Amino acid sequence: MADLLYIGNKLSNKGKNKTSIETLGKLLEIEGFTVKASSSKSNKLLRMFDMIYHVVKFRNQTDFVLIDTYSTVNFYYALVVSQLCRFFKLKYIPILRGGNLPDRLKRSPRLAKAIFNYAHKNIAPSEYIHSNFKALGYHNIICIPNSIELDNYVFQERLFDKVKLLWVRSFSKIYNPLLAIELLKGLKDISIDAELCMVGPDNDGSMQEAIDYANKLGIEVTFSGKLSKQEWIELSKSYNVFINTTNFDNMPVSVIEAMALGLPVVSTNVGGMPFLIEDGLTGVLVEPNSAEVFIEVIRKVLDNPRDLNVVATNARKFVEQLDWNIVKKQWYKVLK
């Protein structure tokens, strides 16, 4: 098996959600790959230096460098690490995580080419990213979807006697958590019995902003903070609609998990979401930044609850093809 160096944000021990450096990295390790990872440094500058240090230290013991690549500050981690890999003639593989990466390609074409043109392969976790990169002239790219270990997710048919909304994400402005609170307020204003639980750590101060907003509107929202995977899966049994309010997205694992659990998903129609959810068949897609369209969907749910359970069943069947036991075969081909 190949020796891998995985570069990304390994910050779950600092109160953040686990990212693929810890989930995909662990799965590859179980398959027999040797996986070294960087970085768990909280400070962004120290994290950059730690990533550089690991590339230099393990350059003669590494077959492939995997680089989680996003569109904002972390884009520059990928830039620096990729150029260091080029210097040492290391094969590197950017994994294109950022939902706004297509815009980054247009805004920073020279820097993007320096990273992606010289990669051994670029890995797109969604057809959304794959098609956008291809359209902009990048052809050394393949699609390997985000995956889950399906056995960990027990399908449960939901009852809809009351609207119980579940939101699972890190609190960040790009994920638009305030929209979830506006939705709850709108439902209560038309006398629909509803509750909302928001699960996830704070990323940029948005959690306190959400708490303040709920207090301002005079509604009760449950903020659980960061939960382990097992904890939020257990919590999900008490809820019947999963909402995804984001303004930018790629192929979020939390949505895949909700689909596997039998939670009907109502999501904004942005980024990679229409590649993951077929509107009306495996979930419901609505325009972003509008509590009104979310409310209209919920009203229809209450009128036709059986229809939503059919959607949930279809969603489970769809995500079965995203099971790690299937997806790992694609990774074997890249890392052979």
Disulfide bonds with the S-S distance in Angstrom:
none
